[in-house]
């Protein structure tokens, strides 16, 4: 099963279909933006990014993927979602530091 999933995500046309079927709006927007910036289709960008992730991913990535599949009633969908989220993470938001409040002296 994992081989079929990975094969689908590294094929541009299949990746685009899978992306449309399971990705949420935020993930779709991240992929479309990145694809536009690189002058390629979203499917081509997903396939290349996932291929890079699979070729260069650490053991942590593989263990996380297998764990998500093992703990899901739909292991295929869980694997797809995990790979896409890992390949296209949500942007990090930085909180601005709070100004310290003035100390109130007790009488």
Secondary structure, DSSP 8 states (H G I E B T S, - for coil): -HHHHHHHHTSHHHHHHHHHHH--HHHHHHHHHHHHHTTS-HHHHHHHHHHHHHHH--HHHHHHHHHHHHT-SSHHHHHHHHHHHHHT-------------------
